[in-house]
């Protein structure tokens, strides 16, 4: 049995379209050389599929541009409108340490410095007291490549959405209350978010 040239040409566009519909997720986590501290590729198999950045269907009453942190899900959604959102896997605070309710992005920083809060020093002086003078931005800084500082009523809540130098912690509840993201993901979110953007934190 032979296949006509006409039949082959009709089938070809469908085959090509099918191939193009598969997103290249590894490209989202490739080398990022144009940074003060360049990021290396993260092999996609090291990131659980459900924690990878992706655009998803998301019905919400919140306006486009809102950040929704769903702590029980370990997911952060950046609302895009028209029933869509960009979804990211996150790490969250240990029980009793997390922010809840509404806030807004009071400021943003690239490769931020980090200083432990007085509460962090009080809870774990052995671990945090030696950093009381601050840690400069860079690959060894716990805030990673970007930070978005959460405010309420003009006051810093001391909670941040930030990158991490511990990518294996994404999907877990182990931070001191802040929301941590893969460095590749926080760079992407940072570019989408404006100072003043609303943040909604959902707890269990």
N, C-alpha and C positions, 0 to 999 in steps of 0.2 A: 504493500500500500504506500502511495506517495503523498506527500503534503504539498499542496499547490503553493506557488509563490505568493498568491493573494492571501491565502490563509495564514502563511507565516508572517506576512507584514501586518495583518490585523492583530495577531496575537502578540507581536513584539512590544507595542506600547504598553500593554497591560503588564507584561513581564518587567519592563523597565520601571513603570510606576510602582510596582510592588517592591522592587529593590530600593527605590528612593524613599519609601515610606518608613524605613527602619532608621531611627536616629543614631548618630554616631556618639554614643555616650562617652566613649574614651576621650573624644575631642574636648569634652567639657572639663576634663581633669588632666589635660596635657601640660607640657612645659609652659611656664609663664616667664619668659626671659626679661621682659621690660619692666622689672620691678627693682627697687633699691636692693631687695634681697630676693633674687629670682627663685621661683618655685619649680620643683621638679615634677615630672609626671607622676600621678598616683595610679598604679595599675587598677583598671576598672574592677577586676575580680576581687580586689581588697575592700571594695565598698559594697555593702549589701544593696541589692537592687532597689529595695523599698526606701533606702536612704539617699539615693542619687537624685540630683536636681532634675526636675522635669515639670513641664507645663501640664496642668491637670484641670479637669472640670471641678468647679468650686462655687457653689451657690452660697451667697452670704449677703446680709444687709449692709455690710460695711462698704464704704466708697473705694473706688480704685485708688491705689497708693497706700492703703492701710496694710500694716503688718499684723498678722494674726499668729500668735505663738500658742500652739496647742500642746501644752505640757504633757498630758497623758499619752498623746500620740507620738511624742518626740518629733514633731513636725512644725515647720514654720511656713506660712503662706504669705506671699506678697500678692495682694488682690490686684488683678489686671482689668477687671470689668468684663461684661458680657458672659458671666458665668465661668470665667477662667481665672486661674492663679498659677504663679510659679511656686512650686513646693520644694522645700529643702529638708533634709534630715538634720536634726540638731541634738546636742547634749544639753541637759537641763540640770537644775539645782537639786541637791539632796533634799529629802523631806524636811519641811519647815524653813527652808532657806530661800525659796523662790518668790519672785514678785507675782502679784495677782492683780487683775483689773486693767484699767486704762493708763496709758502714759503717752509720751511722744518723744521723737528723736530731738534732743536738745542740742547736740553737736555730733560731729563725725570726725574721725581721724584715721589717717593712713599710717600703718606701722606704729601704733601708739605706744607710749611708755605705760608702765603699770606700777601702781603702788598698792599694796594690800590695805584694805580698809581697817579702821580700828577694831571693828567686830571680828574680822578675820584674824588679826593679831591676837586678840583676846581669846578666841576659840582655839587657836593652834599656834602659840608663840614659838614653839620649837621649829615649826616649818616656815612661818611667815615673818618673824621679827627681823631676820637677817635681810629682808627685802624692804624694810621700812623706809629706807632712803630712796626707793624707786628702782625700777629696772628699765633701761632704755629700750626703745623699739628695736626689733630685729627677730631673727629666726628662733631665738631662745626665749622670747617674751611670751608669756601665757596668753596675751590678747591677740597674738597672731598678726595677720596682715592688715586687718581693718577693725575698727570699733565704732559702734553707734551707741551713744550715751543716752540713757532713758531718763526723762525728766517728768515731774509733775508740778504744776503751779509755779514754774520758774526755778524749782529746786531739783538738784541732782539726786536721783533715787539711789545711786551707787550701783545700779544694775546696768549691764551692758549686753548688747548683742555683738559678738566678736568672733574672730578666728581662733585657731588653736594650734599649738605645736604638738598636740596629742590626738591625732585624727582617729585613733582607735576608740576614743571616748564618745564619739558621735553615736547617738542612740541610747546612751546611758544617762542615769541620774546620779551625778557625782560631783558637780561643780559647787562653788560657793554661792550659788543662786543665779549666776549669769547664764545667758543663752550662748552656747558655743556652736560654731559651724566649721566645716572644712574650710581651709583658707581659700581654695578655689571658689567655693560657694559664697563666702562672705564678700569677696571681691565683686562677684556678680550682683549680690544684693545691694551692696554699697553704691554701685553705679545707678541703681534703680530708685534709691531712696533719697528724699530731700529732708533737710532739717525742718522740723515741724510736722513730719509725717506721724500720723496716729499709730499707736501700738496697742494691741489688745492681747492680754495674756490670759489664757484659759487654764485654770487648774482643775484637778479632778473634783 
